[in-house]
Amino acid sequence: WWAPWRAVRTLGGGNMVNAMGLPNRGLPWWLETRLPGMSRAGLAVVPSLWADNPEDMAAMVRDLYDTAASAIVGIEINLSCPNTGDDKGLSLLTDIANAAIDAARGRLPIIAKLGHGGFNMELGGYLDGKVAALSLINTVPWDIIYPFTPSPLAKYGYSGGVSGPAIIGYARGMTAWAGMCLKHSGVIS
């Protein structure tokens, strides 16, 4: 988190690869040092939370509600990041999402951030109607976009996630899928 340029490379054509994962100093630090200034500035804030288990997710959501910050207008739960090892499985991710939804108790909207591909489509389908919105992909794993080319981050032990024009097809596919979900649920006609 202290030197992000070490884990980011530009690829040309507006594309880049990063292996940032979710680096930061943690929610207590953010609540103490960053949120007060955002509140004073009158910003609308949607913190993004990631957890390994339902208990931690519920505790973080409760911590957000225990603050008196009117700046928080919603909560994004990050259920997919190519740089954190997307191997939690559908059951655990739905448990994590349900923990956030239950802890929020409808006080603020929950937004589910999803990644690319079928696994995330299944997860998004499960969450349809339970969350206020789906936040769709911002990266696709390097090996999917460039399957026969080593990542420029390989020397650090990472492949990374690609963003930019190279993932437009994946983003459009997820957007079309989300539109079908909304149409099916009657949100749009």
N, C-alpha and C positions, 0 to 999 in steps of 0.2 A: 503494500500500500504506500510505501514511502518513495518508491522509484518506479512508477508505472511505465516509463519509457523503456525500461529493460524488457518488458513483456509485450510490447506493441511494435509492429513493423508495418510500414506502408508497402503496398504491393503494386502500385501503379493503377491507372484507370479508375481512381477513386475507391479502390478496395484497400482493406487492411486486415491484418490478423492480430488477435490479442489472446493472451493467456492470463488475463487478469484474475479470473475467478471472481471472487467477491471479497476483495481485500478492504478492510477498514478496521477501525479501533473498537468497534462494537457499539451496541445500542446505548448503553449507559453514557459513554463518552459523547455520542452524538446528541443525546437528549440534554446533556449538561453544557456542551460547548457550541453546538451548531444551531439547534432548534430555537433557542432564545433570540438569536439575531434574526433568524428567518421570520419569527413571529413579530418582532419589532419592525421589520421591513414591510410587513403586511403581505408576505408571500403566501400563496396557497401551496401546501406541501403534501406530497404523497410519498411517504417513506417506502422503501422496498425492503422486505424482510426475507431472509432465507434461514431455514433451520434443518437440522438433521433428523428431528423427531417432533411429534405432535406437542409434547410437553413444552419444549423450548419455544415453538411457534406461539402457542397460547400465552405463555409468559410474556413474550415480546409484545404481542397485541395488547395485553392488559397493561404493560408498562407504558405503551403509547397513550392509552386512555387515562392512565393515572396522572399524566401531565395535564396541566391546565392550558396547554397551547391551542389556541383557536386556529393556528396556522395549518394544522393537520386536517385535510379535507377528505382523505381516503387512505387506504393501505394497499400496497401491491405486495402479493406474496409471490416470491420468485421460486417457481417450481421446476425451472429448467435452466441450467447454465452449462454449456459444453465444457467449461473449464473446472467444474466441480465434480465431475463424474456422475453422469446421468443414470446411475445404476440403482436407484432407490426402489424402483418397481412401482407399479400402479397402485398397489394396495397401500404402501407407506405414504406415497404422495397424496393420495386421497385422504388418508388419516391426518396428514399435516394440514391440508386445505380445510378439512372439516374442523380441526382444532382452531384455526384462525377464524373461521366463520362463526363457530360457537362462542369464542371469546369476544368477538366484536359485538355480538348481540344486536346487530342492526344499527348500532350507533354511528358507524361510518361505513361507506361502501368498501367492499373487498374486491380487488382486481387481481385476477390470476394471470401471472406471466408464464407463457408457454413457449417451448422451443419448436423446432421443425419436426416433421415426420408423423407417422401413424401413432406412435405411443402417445405423443402429446395431443393428437386429435382425439384419442380415446379418453384421455384425462379431461380435455376441454369439454367433450360431450357429457361426461359425468357431472362437471361443474356448471354446465349450462342451466341457468335459472337459480343457481345457488349463489353465484357471485354477480356483482354489478357489471363487470366487464371482463373480457379476455384481452390481455396485452400480448401481442404476437411477436414473433421472433425478431431478434436483433443480430444474431450470429448463427452460422451453420458450421459444424465441425470441419476443420481443414481437410481431413481425409475424405469427406464426401464431396467437397468442391474440387479438390486437387488430389485424386486418389493415387496418382503415380509420381507425385512430386514431394520431396521432403519439405517439411515446414521450415521457414527461416528461424523458427523458435526451437527446432529439434535439438540443437546443441545445449539447450537448457532443460531438456527432458519433457517438452510440451509440443503438442501439435497446434493447439489454439482453435479459436473460432473466427471465421471469416465474416466480415461485414462489407457492405457496399454493393455496387452493381452486380457482382458475381452471385449474390443470393436472391436477386429479384424474383426468379422463378419460384423459389421456395416460399418467399414472402407472399407472392400472389396466390400460390396454392393454398397456403394457410388462410389468407384473407377470403378466398372463395369458399373454403370449408366453413369458416366462421359465419359467413353470410348465409350458407345453407342451414347452419344450426339456428341462426336467428329467424330465418324464414320458417323453419320447421316448428319453432317454439311460438310463432305468432308475433314476435317482437317487430318484424318488418314483413311487408306483404310483397 
